[in-house]
Amino acid sequence: MTRLRIALAALLLAAAGAAPLAHASQDTPGSADGSGDLSGLHDFDFLVGHWKVHHRKLKDRLAGSRDWVEFEGEMTMRTLLDGHANVDDNLLRVPGGEYRGLSLRAYDAKTAQWAIWWLDGRNPAGALDPPVKGRFRHGVGTFYSNDTLRGKPIRVRYTWSRITPGSARWEQAFSADAGKTWETNWVMRFEKTR
């Protein structure tokens, strides 16, 4: 975990001074030295830029809740490390206040998968959640991890879908039965502003 925090700090420092990189083709066949699969390297390039975000979040997760809270937010994303990583800065205007958070994504050419971490601005020095890992297939990105909720093991799933040049959808779902059933607990609708 210590190496991960050092890497995260280095990426955040790089992001502060980095300019967005040009988009490359999604059809990149492999790395220059042939050591990995770069076909998914630019999967998140659609997200580069500034976005308005509508959030719909379940109040209580895996508790049978049907009560949702809706709020607005903003997000800015940029690529890093020549496209092998990216970071987004989020402003969440929750009822009663606002907070910031960021997503850090890194591409592993050996597995052709992305790893995604979330850092909550309300506790930035706290432990990072386990990364969700996965890839895009047929225009839909699906990413999984194992985690705990209220001391019990759960599966976590992120899904990116409905991607157009000016919009996208993200969902988070939890499973308490090893992925047999899923409860979607957070949905974000993205609209590009620039």
N, C-alpha and C positions, 0 to 999 in steps of 0.2 A: 504494500500500500504506500510506503514511503516513496518508492521510485515513481509510482503513479502520480503522487502529489507534486513531485519535482517536475515531472514531464508536463503536468497540467499548468504549473506556474510558468514554465518556459513557453508553452504554447500561448498562454494569456499575454505574456510580455511581447511575444512575436505578433500577436493579433493587434496589440495596441498601435503598432507602427506599420503593419502590413497593408498593402493595397490589395483590393480584390483582384484575383487572377482571371485571365481570359478563360472562357469555357473551351474545353476540348471535346472531341468526339467521344461518344459513349462506346464506340467500336474499337477502342484501343486493344489490340490482341494480346499483348504481354509486355513485360518490362524489357528495357533495353538489353539487359544481360541475360534474359531468358529465365530468370530465377523465380518468377511469379506471374500470377494472373492479374492483370490490371484492367480487365474488362469492366469491373464495377467501380473503378477509381473515381469516375465523375458522376456517379449516381445522384449525389446530393447537389450538383451544380444548379439544379432548378431552384434551389432555396437561397442562392446568393442574392442579397439585396435587402430591401426594407419591406416589412409586412405589417398589416393590421391583422390582429388575431381575435376571433371570438371564441371564448372558452365556455364549455359546458362540463361541469364537474360534479360527480356524485358526492353528496355530503359525507356519507359513511361507506367505506369499502368493505365488501364481503360481509355485510351485516344485514342484508335484506332490504336496504334502504332504496326508496324510490324518489327521494328528494334530491333535486338537482339545483345547483347554483350556477348562474350565468354571469359572465363578466367579460370585459374587453382587455386587450393588451396590445403590445407592439413587440416586434422581433426584428433584429438585424443580424444577418449571417454573412460570414466571409470565409474563404478558403485559406489554408495554411499549408506549409511544407509541400509546395508544388502540387497541391490537390490531394495529398495523402492524409490530410486532416482538415477539419473545419470547426468553427466555433460560432455559436449564436448567443446573442445577448437579449434576454427577454425582460420586458416590463409587464407585470401582471397586476391589473387593477382590481383586486378582489374587494368584495364588499367590506367596508370599514378600513381600507388602506390599500397600500400597494407594496410590492416587493420585486426584487430582481432575481433572476436565475440564469444559468447558462447550460447549454448542451455542448459537449466536446465529443467529436466523432473522429475516429482514426481507422484507416483502411489497412487491412493485413493482406498483402498480395499472396502470401502462402496459402491462406484459406479462402481468399476472395470474399471475405466478410468484413463488414463494418462493426466496430465496437462503439457503443454510445454510453456516455456517462452524463449524469445530471448533477449540477452543483447548485444548491439552494442558497440564495443570498441571505436568507434569514439565519443560516448557520454555515457560513462558508468554510470554516475550519473543521467542521464535523466530518465524520466518515462519509466517503463517497459510496453511493449505492453500487452493487455489482453491475458491470456493464451489460446492456442487452446486446446480443450479437446476431447478425443475420445479413441478408442481402435482398436485392430487388429481383423479382421475376415477373415478367409480363406487366411491367409498370406498377407493381405493388411491392413495397418494401415491408418485410416482416422480420422482427427482431425479438429474441427471447432471452430471459435470464431466470435464475433461481434466486429467491430472496426470502425474507420473512416479514410477516405482518402480525402484530400482537403476539410475537414469540412463536408463531407457527409457520412452517414452510409454505411458500406459494410460488407459482410460476407467474412471470411478468411477460407481457407481450406488447410491443409497439407496432403499429401498422401505419405506413404512409400510403395514401391512395388518392384517386381523383386528381391527379397531377396535371395541371395545364400551365402555360406560360404565366398566368396571372392568379392561379389559385391552387390550393392543395388541402388535404385533410390528414390529420394525425389522430390516432386513437391509442389509448392505453387500456389494457384489460388485465385482470388478475384471475388466477385459477387456484382454488384451494384443493383440487383433486388431480393434480399432476397433469393438467391440460385436457381433461375430459370435458369439462364445461368452463366457460369463460364469462366473467362479468366485466363489461365495458364500464369504466369509471371516469374517463376523461376524454373529451373530444375537442379538438381545436380545428377551426376553419380559418385558413389563411387566405388573405387577399393582398396581392402585391401592390405597394404604393409607389415604389421606384426601385 
